[in-house]
């Protein structure tokens, strides 16, 4: 086997109160990565406007790490096809990293378990976020709803309810190059114990909702009193989008990952088009166009 292609889904992280802990794979967008054996080194080919230096590219960092970790002598050519919009809180770099780890595992017949694949993919986040975090990559690698525990890394996957639906609004605005670092810089360093208790209760209820396969409990528990208020000002029209969506029947609304995308939680019985139109209008009131995607949870990365 000289070449393997893998496809990995977009994802949303945090789900409101689960900052850096929760992730959910979404069938909204996908990245494809093809790895081909070559004699020496690591090279990157892409038609997308992303860095092609392996040290500055998510996929390059993953391949470099895995080559070293598993003592692989072969060189690797990486071909990337981006489908997940970069910098909009949909796990773009994580999707590329997840696809790379899964493809590398197959190409060199390593037989790695889920936790190891997540560990390897997490290294790729250094290229875009400046630090390693596992919420998006875990969701993209494993699919479904994930809970990330670290020290040691231990990712728990729960299958989502079959009737859970998501409506994502991706505003067409210019995002800063180091958007993740900017959005992380506004997160409060100290929080009142009472706020921590509220978020912990909501996060626990989200987990219970996934375990019980209760989409309504999940949606109604998507409430965050710590991170969302600190980041809302970075997204023009956020509160209007949220208000509109809830009025249209969404069960819960929050920032998708580090933003600026906004995600609404609903069920297949909800009037999803009404929610979508309401979210689009919320951004339009600030003279911002947006792409609206109605989707459901996705399976994880796989070779194709």
Secondary structure, DSSP 4 states (H G I P E B T S, - for coil): --EEEEEEEEEEESTTT-TTTEEEEEEEEEEEEEEEEESSSEEEEESSSS--SGGGSHHHHHHHHHHHHTT--SEEEEEEE--SPTTSSS-HHHHHHHHHHHHHHHHTT----HHHHHHHHHTTHHHHTSS---HHHHHHHHBSEEEEETTTTEEEEEPPPTTEEEEEEEE-----TTHHHHHHHTS-SS--HHHHHHHHHHHHHHHHHHHHT-HHHHHHT---SSHHHHHGGGSTTHHHHHHHHHHTT-SEEEE-TTSS-EEEEEETTS-HHHHHHHHHHHHHTTT--EEEEEE-B-B--EE-
